[in-house]
């Protein structure tokens, strides 16, 4: 019993000694640390798991959008607009590559500092740039300047840090460019910063020219550089082939500019057309502008008076009156008209001749431009027939030219004519026409009696060279018989000969047919025609017997001389002479006025 009790006491003492041994403490501490570490690890994994659930499920949409803003940008690929060529495939509107500046507002912390660097270069106030960056804060892309010139791009490139940090960057975009400057500006028009046509052919054919715009999502690196290498270019636009001849356009504009300077006129218009086909070969207005810088032009400079401005044609209308009277056999070539008094009274209105004449035959009434004689011819023709022929010649309706802004003109129905209307309209008053309407009417006489539809675009060509649309000469209606047209051509030739009102329109070596016009401008404030404001014009064609071109010149409010034969006829002469040299039209006569070819 004592032995067993002694053994148990020894075991207790031994265990007590073991517990009090120094080596036992580190092992116990290690066990505790292990439990703590395992607990922390499991807790950490639980936190991470919960965070992943939150990121991948609960906040997935919001975070994806933020990532897209940082690394994926919607990039619009602007297509090249189609080229506009003249009839000889000379470029009149093309494209050049330019830099456009964008910013990444998401990355910009100091908007004011960056704005102060950029604003002077892109010529915008610091406040505007800063306001834009703040407005787009959190976005991954915003435009700062579009289609900049080379010098602006060079100056921006000197700001290395913003580019290096990916705060700003360049995108290459095409910019519309008009290599001839002011030439044909009213024909071509211009486009805006987004390559949308705003005026002229750029507007009318915008859907054909602008191409196919494409927007694609492009991955970007930290510096804003594209990570995509397989992004296809946008589909370029279709091109236009015009009836315009750039050489003839230059001639017309040069002479029109000279006339403006000499006559100190308010404005001037000239249009050249092929009378047999209706093709517009040249169309010019003064004042003018450079379509490369449309924002610098005034409304007056952009106005296409050739088709938008009405004027009373004056004596040029006498050719239309005479044509109708001959066609209707209301007069004969041998008919005589006593205009010796120099005046005629119609319903209380007195109409004067500029110069006194005696007794004139039908041809001489036109040659000398007698107002009294024209009124008497009009009376023989009568209101109804004259009105009908004015309609047949295309007055009071649009010509149908493929161009914006054309007006109909003013031709009142015969039912609303007053007692003096027939007389006034016989001498080109109480009717409003455009220069193009007047030229088209004279082309009827030039081509043998047919009213042609004018046009300025001959073909629309796809980027791969296929002709999508082709315009061709279009006969609208026959107005005069060939015999009447030929007779009128002979009469109009005398206007340019000795004793006619347009001797200064004569061209060396070739016959010219045409008519002068000098019209007083009606002043709505006074209700009377002005005594010192005029529209001077000449419209005709050459060579007279086989016309290659028809041409009208209209000069608005010249200073000093105002007769069409003195103001507009010389401009016509200069244009035609240079045109015939350019086109290599052979002379019909030599220096001794002897015909070089059999007639």
JOFEN-V122448 format. One record per backbone hydrogen bond with DSSP energy under -1.0 kcal/mol. CO is the residue of the C=O (numbers start at 1). NH is the residue of the N-H. If there is no record, write none. Layout:
co->CO nh->NH
co->CO nh->NH
This chain:
co->1 nh->5
co->2 nh->6
co->3 nh->7
co->4 nh->8
co->5 nh->9
co->6 nh->10
co->7 nh->11
co->8 nh->12
co->9 nh->13
co->10 nh->14
co->11 nh->15
co->12 nh->16
co->13 nh->17
co->14 nh->18
co->15 nh->19
co->16 nh->20
co->18 nh->21
co->21 nh->24
co->24 nh->28
co->25 nh->29
co->26 nh->30
co->27 nh->31
co->28 nh->32
co->29 nh->33
co->30 nh->34
co->31 nh->35
co->32 nh->36
co->33 nh->37
co->34 nh->38
co->35 nh->39
co->36 nh->40
co->37 nh->41
co->38 nh->42
co->39 nh->43
co->40 nh->44
co->41 nh->45
co->42 nh->46
co->43 nh->47
co->44 nh->48
co->45 nh->49
co->46 nh->50
co->47 nh->51
co->48 nh->52
co->49 nh->53
co->50 nh->54
co->51 nh->55
co->52 nh->56
co->53 nh->57
co->53 nh->58
co->54 nh->59
co->59 nh->63
co->60 nh->64
co->61 nh->65
co->62 nh->66
co->63 nh->67
co->64 nh->68
co->65 nh->69
co->66 nh->70
co->67 nh->71
co->68 nh->72
co->71 nh->220
co->73 nh->218
co->75 nh->216
co->77 nh->214
co->80 nh->237
co->83 nh->240
co->84 nh->92
co->84 nh->93
co->85 nh->242
co->86 nh->89
co->90 nh->86
co->93 nh->84
co->94 nh->177
co->96 nh->175
co->98 nh->173
co->99 nh->148
co->100 nh->171
co->101 nh->144
co->101 nh->145
co->102 nh->169
co->103 nh->142
co->104 nh->107
co->109 nh->111
co->110 nh->114
co->111 nh->115
co->112 nh->116
co->113 nh->117
co->114 nh->118
co->115 nh->119
co->118 nh->122
co->119 nh->124
co->125 nh->129
co->126 nh->130
co->127 nh->131
co->128 nh->132
co->129 nh->133
co->130 nh->134
co->131 nh->135
co->132 nh->136
co->134 nh->137
co->136 nh->139
co->139 nh->106
co->142 nh->103
co->145 nh->101
co->149 nh->153
co->150 nh->154
co->151 nh->155
co->152 nh->156
co->153 nh->157
co->156 nh->159
co->158 nh->160
co->160 nh->164
co->161 nh->165
co->162 nh->167
co->162 nh->168
co->163 nh->166
co->167 nh->104
co->169 nh->102
co->171 nh->100
co->173 nh->98
co->175 nh->96
co->177 nh->94
co->178 nh->181
co->180 nh->183
co->182 nh->185
co->184 nh->188
co->185 nh->189
co->187 nh->201
co->188 nh->202
co->190 nh->198
co->190 nh->199
co->192 nh->195
co->196 nh->192
co->200 nh->204
co->201 nh->205
co->203 nh->206
co->205 nh->209
co->206 nh->210
co->208 nh->238
co->209 nh->82
co->214 nh->77
co->216 nh->75
co->218 nh->73
co->219 nh->227
co->221 nh->224
co->225 nh->221
co->235 nh->212
co->239 nh->461
co->240 nh->85
co->241 nh->458
co->241 nh->459
co->244 nh->87
co->245 nh->249
co->246 nh->250
co->247 nh->251
co->248 nh->252
co->249 nh->253
co->250 nh->254
co->251 nh->255
co->252 nh->256
co->253 nh->257
co->254 nh->258
co->255 nh->259
co->256 nh->260
co->257 nh->261
co->258 nh->262
co->259 nh->263
co->260 nh->264
co->263 nh->559
co->267 nh->556
co->268 nh->286
co->269 nh->554
co->270 nh->284
co->271 nh->552
co->272 nh->281
co->272 nh->282
co->273 nh->550
co->274 nh->278
co->278 nh->455
co->279 nh->274
co->281 nh->245
co->282 nh->272
co->284 nh->270
co->286 nh->268
co->290 nh->293
co->293 nh->296
co->294 nh->297
co->298 nh->302
co->303 nh->305
co->304 nh->307
co->304 nh->308
co->305 nh->309
co->306 nh->436
co->307 nh->407
co->311 nh->433
co->313 nh->316
co->314 nh->317
co->315 nh->318
co->317 nh->321
co->318 nh->322
co->319 nh->323
co->320 nh->324
co->321 nh->325
co->322 nh->326
co->323 nh->327
co->324 nh->328
co->325 nh->330
co->325 nh->331
co->326 nh->329
co->332 nh->335
co->335 nh->362
co->337 nh->360
co->339 nh->342
co->342 nh->353
co->344 nh->351
co->346 nh->349
co->349 nh->346
co->351 nh->344
co->358 nh->339
co->360 nh->337
co->361 nh->365
co->362 nh->366
co->363 nh->367
co->364 nh->368
co->365 nh->370
co->367 nh->501
co->370 nh->374
co->371 nh->375
co->372 nh->376
co->373 nh->377
co->374 nh->378
co->375 nh->379
co->376 nh->380
co->377 nh->381
co->378 nh->382
co->382 nh->386
co->383 nh->387
co->384 nh->388
co->385 nh->389
co->386 nh->390
co->387 nh->391
co->388 nh->392
co->389 nh->393
co->390 nh->395
co->391 nh->394
co->394 nh->397
co->401 nh->403
co->410 nh->432
co->413 nh->416
co->414 nh->417
co->420 nh->424
co->421 nh->425
co->422 nh->426
co->424 nh->429
co->425 nh->428
co->428 nh->314
co->432 nh->410
co->433 nh->311
co->434 nh->438
co->435 nh->439
co->436 nh->440
co->437 nh->441
co->438 nh->442
co->439 nh->443
co->442 nh->446
co->443 nh->447
co->444 nh->449
co->449 nh->479
co->449 nh->480
co->451 nh->476
co->455 nh->280
co->456 nh->243
co->458 nh->471
co->459 nh->241
co->460 nh->468
co->460 nh->469
co->461 nh->239
co->462 nh->465
co->466 nh->462
co->469 nh->460
co->474 nh->453
co->477 nh->451
co->481 nh->485
co->482 nh->486
co->483 nh->487
co->484 nh->488
co->485 nh->489
co->486 nh->490
co->487 nh->491
co->488 nh->492
co->489 nh->493
co->492 nh->514
co->495 nh->502
co->497 nh->500
co->502 nh->505
co->503 nh->506
co->507 nh->510
co->509 nh->588
co->509 nh->589
co->511 nh->544
co->513 nh->541
co->515 nh->539
co->517 nh->537
co->519 nh->535
co->521 nh->530
co->523 nh->527
co->528 nh->523
co->533 nh->521
co->534 nh->557
co->535 nh->519
co->536 nh->555
co->537 nh->517
co->538 nh->553
co->539 nh->515
co->540 nh->551
co->541 nh->513
co->542 nh->548
co->542 nh->549
co->549 nh->542
co->550 nh->273
co->551 nh->540
co->552 nh->271
co->553 nh->538
co->554 nh->269
co->555 nh->536
co->556 nh->266
co->556 nh->267
co->563 nh->566
co->563 nh->567
co->564 nh->569
co->568 nh->572
co->569 nh->573
co->570 nh->574
co->571 nh->575
co->572 nh->576
co->573 nh->577
co->574 nh->578
co->575 nh->579
co->576 nh->580
co->577 nh->581
co->578 nh->582
co->579 nh->583
co->580 nh->585
co->588 nh->596
co->590 nh->593
co->594 nh->590
